[in-house]
Amino acid sequence: MKILVILNDPPYGTERSYNGLRLAGSLSKRSDVEVKMFLFGDAVGCAIRNQKVPDGYYHLDRMALSVLRHDGEIGCCGTCMDARGFTDEMLIEGARRSTLEAATDWSIWADKIISF
């Protein structure tokens, strides 16, 4: 099964992106599931490396890396990155700047789309 997970919310302040990454991480561990994630809007912040959070708080950058380690893919809206001053060098290893056209292709590719 091919699943596209779309995140829209900021990395912190709500739990929507956290829960989306939890689900994507769990799905990516299944041998019969292919996972792609696309980050729109403030969710592009989930893929920024070296996040500093209080002790005991979750690290969304590390959770995103887990998806990538299990052969998932992460695309970050380039327009959304630019609007927030994020550069390609700020992304975790394996995540990449992407486009609406790529999000469209991934949507057509997917058997299921889950949006947070």
Contacts in CASP RR format, 6 or more apart in sequence:
PFRMAT RR
TARGET T0000
AUTHOR 0000-0000-0000
METHOD contacts of the structure
MODEL  1
MKILVILNDPPYGTERSYNGLRLAGSLSKRSDVEVKMFLFGDAVGCAIRN
QKVPDGYYHLDRMALSVLRHDGEIGCCGTCMDARGFTDEMLIEGARRSTL
EAATDWSIWADKIISF
1 32 0 8 1.000
1 33 0 8 1.000
1 34 0 8 1.000
1 111 0 8 1.000
1 112 0 8 1.000
2 33 0 8 1.000
2 34 0 8 1.000
2 36 0 8 1.000
2 109 0 8 1.000
2 110 0 8 1.000
2 111 0 8 1.000
2 112 0 8 1.000
3 27 0 8 1.000
3 33 0 8 1.000
3 34 0 8 1.000
3 35 0 8 1.000
3 36 0 8 1.000
3 110 0 8 1.000
3 111 0 8 1.000
3 112 0 8 1.000
3 113 0 8 1.000
3 114 0 8 1.000
4 35 0 8 1.000
4 36 0 8 1.000
4 37 0 8 1.000
4 38 0 8 1.000
4 106 0 8 1.000
4 107 0 8 1.000
4 109 0 8 1.000
4 110 0 8 1.000
4 112 0 8 1.000
4 113 0 8 1.000
4 114 0 8 1.000
5 20 0 8 1.000
5 23 0 8 1.000
5 24 0 8 1.000
5 27 0 8 1.000
5 35 0 8 1.000
5 36 0 8 1.000
5 37 0 8 1.000
5 38 0 8 1.000
5 113 0 8 1.000
5 114 0 8 1.000
5 115 0 8 1.000
5 116 0 8 1.000
6 37 0 8 1.000
6 38 0 8 1.000
6 39 0 8 1.000
6 40 0 8 1.000
6 103 0 8 1.000
6 113 0 8 1.000
6 114 0 8 1.000
6 115 0 8 1.000
6 116 0 8 1.000
7 16 0 8 1.000
7 17 0 8 1.000
7 20 0 8 1.000
7 21 0 8 1.000
7 37 0 8 1.000
7 38 0 8 1.000
7 39 0 8 1.000
7 40 0 8 1.000
7 43 0 8 1.000
7 46 0 8 1.000
7 115 0 8 1.000
7 116 0 8 1.000
8 16 0 8 1.000
8 40 0 8 1.000
8 41 0 8 1.000
8 42 0 8 1.000
8 43 0 8 1.000
8 115 0 8 1.000
8 116 0 8 1.000
9 16 0 8 1.000
9 17 0 8 1.000
9 42 0 8 1.000
9 43 0 8 1.000
9 116 0 8 1.000
10 17 0 8 1.000
10 42 0 8 1.000
10 43 0 8 1.000
10 45 0 8 1.000
11 17 0 8 1.000
11 18 0 8 1.000
11 42 0 8 1.000
11 43 0 8 1.000
11 45 0 8 1.000
11 46 0 8 1.000
11 48 0 8 1.000
11 51 0 8 1.000
11 60 0 8 1.000
12 53 0 8 1.000
12 60 0 8 1.000
16 116 0 8 1.000
17 43 0 8 1.000
17 46 0 8 1.000
17 60 0 8 1.000
17 116 0 8 1.000
18 58 0 8 1.000
18 60 0 8 1.000
18 63 0 8 1.000
19 116 0 8 1.000
20 114 0 8 1.000
20 116 0 8 1.000
21 37 0 8 1.000
21 46 0 8 1.000
21 60 0 8 1.000
21 63 0 8 1.000
21 64 0 8 1.000
21 67 0 8 1.000
22 63 0 8 1.000
23 114 0 8 1.000
24 35 0 8 1.000
24 37 0 8 1.000
24 67 0 8 1.000
25 35 0 8 1.000
25 63 0 8 1.000
25 66 0 8 1.000
25 67 0 8 1.000
25 70 0 8 1.000
27 33 0 8 1.000
27 35 0 8 1.000
28 35 0 8 1.000
28 66 0 8 1.000
28 67 0 8 1.000
28 70 0 8 1.000
28 71 0 8 1.000
28 72 0 8 1.000
29 70 0 8 1.000
34 71 0 8 1.000
34 72 0 8 1.000
35 67 0 8 1.000
35 70 0 8 1.000
35 72 0 8 1.000
35 73 0 8 1.000
36 72 0 8 1.000
36 73 0 8 1.000
36 74 0 8 1.000
36 75 0 8 1.000
36 106 0 8 1.000
36 109 0 8 1.000
36 110 0 8 1.000
37 64 0 8 1.000
37 67 0 8 1.000
37 72 0 8 1.000
37 73 0 8 1.000
37 74 0 8 1.000
37 75 0 8 1.000
38 74 0 8 1.000
38 75 0 8 1.000
38 76 0 8 1.000
38 77 0 8 1.000
38 98 0 8 1.000
38 102 0 8 1.000
38 103 0 8 1.000
38 106 0 8 1.000
39 45 0 8 1.000
39 46 0 8 1.000
39 47 0 8 1.000
39 74 0 8 1.000
39 75 0 8 1.000
39 76 0 8 1.000
39 77 0 8 1.000
39 80 0 8 1.000
39 95 0 8 1.000
40 77 0 8 1.000
40 80 0 8 1.000
40 103 0 8 1.000
41 77 0 8 1.000
41 80 0 8 1.000
41 83 0 8 1.000
41 84 0 8 1.000
42 80 0 8 1.000
42 84 0 8 1.000
43 80 0 8 1.000
44 76 0 8 1.000
44 77 0 8 1.000
44 78 0 8 1.000
44 80 0 8 1.000
44 81 0 8 1.000
44 84 0 8 1.000
44 86 0 8 1.000
45 60 0 8 1.000
45 84 0 8 1.000
45 86 0 8 1.000
46 60 0 8 1.000
46 61 0 8 1.000
46 63 0 8 1.000
46 64 0 8 1.000
47 61 0 8 1.000
47 64 0 8 1.000
47 74 0 8 1.000
47 75 0 8 1.000
47 76 0 8 1.000
47 91 0 8 1.000
47 92 0 8 1.000
47 95 0 8 1.000
48 61 0 8 1.000
48 86 0 8 1.000
48 90 0 8 1.000
48 91 0 8 1.000
48 92 0 8 1.000
49 61 0 8 1.000
49 90 0 8 1.000
49 91 0 8 1.000
49 92 0 8 1.000
49 93 0 8 1.000
50 61 0 8 1.000
51 59 0 8 1.000
51 60 0 8 1.000
51 61 0 8 1.000
53 59 0 8 1.000
61 92 0 8 1.000
64 74 0 8 1.000
64 92 0 8 1.000
64 95 0 8 1.000
65 92 0 8 1.000
65 93 0 8 1.000
67 74 0 8 1.000
68 74 0 8 1.000
68 92 0 8 1.000
68 93 0 8 1.000
68 94 0 8 1.000
68 95 0 8 1.000
74 92 0 8 1.000
74 94 0 8 1.000
74 95 0 8 1.000
74 96 0 8 1.000
75 95 0 8 1.000
75 96 0 8 1.000
75 97 0 8 1.000
75 98 0 8 1.000
75 102 0 8 1.000
75 103 0 8 1.000
76 86 0 8 1.000
76 91 0 8 1.000
76 95 0 8 1.000
76 96 0 8 1.000
76 97 0 8 1.000
76 98 0 8 1.000
77 98 0 8 1.000
77 99 0 8 1.000
77 100 0 8 1.000
77 103 0 8 1.000
78 97 0 8 1.000
78 98 0 8 1.000
78 99 0 8 1.000
79 100 0 8 1.000
81 87 0 8 1.000
81 88 0 8 1.000
81 97 0 8 1.000
88 96 0 8 1.000
88 97 0 8 1.000
91 97 0 8 1.000
107 113 0 8 1.000
END
